[in-house]
Amino acid sequence: VAKDLGLQLPEMRNRGIRVVSESTAQYFALHGKTGHLVTAERIDREHLCRIVEECVLRCELIVEGEM
């Protein structure tokens, strides 16, 4: 994420970056030391997408300040 946004890690920590999703469960998080997007908890596809063949989890990255 840091590389995609063109930010250095120290700058990322000061920008108030957070990951949000449509569901109440937060499946993704931003790793503070590496800037990587990581899974925050176990993702159970069978539980989330029982009926649907294509399973998609959407999330947004919120960055405070101007880019």
C-alpha positions as CSV (number, residue, x, y, z in Angstrom):
1,V,0.0,0.0,0.0
2,A,2.8,2.4,0.9
3,K,4.4,1.8,-2.5
4,D,1.1,2.1,-4.4
5,L,0.4,5.5,-2.7
6,G,3.9,6.7,-3.2
7,L,4.4,7.2,0.6
8,Q,7.3,6.4,2.8
9,L,6.6,4.3,6.0
10,P,7.2,7.1,8.5
11,E,4.8,9.4,6.5
12,M,2.1,6.6,6.4
13,R,2.2,6.4,10.2
14,N,1.5,10.1,10.6
15,R,-1.3,10.3,7.9
16,G,-4.0,8.5,9.9
17,I,-4.5,5.7,7.3
18,R,-7.1,3.1,8.0
19,V,-8.9,0.2,6.3
20,V,-12.7,0.1,6.4
21,S,-15.1,-2.4,4.9
22,E,-18.8,-2.8,4.3
23,S,-19.3,-5.4,6.9
24,T,-18.9,-5.1,10.7
25,A,-16.0,-7.5,10.6
26,Q,-12.7,-6.0,9.7
27,Y,-11.0,-8.7,7.6
28,F,-8.0,-6.5,6.5
29,A,-5.5,-4.3,8.3
30,L,-2.5,-2.2,7.4
31,H,0.8,-3.6,8.8
32,G,2.4,-0.6,10.5
33,K,6.0,-1.7,10.0
34,T,5.9,-2.8,6.4
35,G,2.9,-0.9,4.9
36,H,1.5,-4.2,3.5
37,L,-2.3,-4.9,3.5
38,V,-2.7,-8.1,5.6
39,T,-5.6,-10.2,6.7
40,A,-6.7,-9.2,10.2
41,E,-8.6,-12.3,11.0
42,R,-9.5,-15.7,9.5
43,I,-11.7,-15.4,6.4
44,D,-14.2,-18.3,6.0
45,R,-15.4,-18.3,2.4
46,E,-18.1,-20.9,3.0
47,H,-19.6,-18.8,5.8
48,L,-19.4,-15.5,3.9
49,C,-20.4,-16.6,0.4
50,R,-22.5,-19.8,0.7
51,I,-24.8,-19.1,-2.2
52,V,-22.6,-17.0,-4.5
53,E,-20.0,-18.6,-6.8
54,E,-17.8,-15.5,-6.9
55,C,-16.8,-14.3,-3.4
56,V,-15.6,-10.7,-3.2
57,L,-14.7,-8.8,0.0
58,R,-14.5,-5.0,-0.6
59,C,-12.6,-2.6,1.5
60,E,-11.5,1.0,1.3
61,L,-8.4,2.7,2.4
62,I,-8.9,6.1,4.0
63,V,-6.0,8.5,4.0
64,E,-6.2,11.7,6.0
65,G,-4.7,14.9,4.4
66,E,-4.1,15.8,0.8
67,M,-2.5,13.4,-1.6
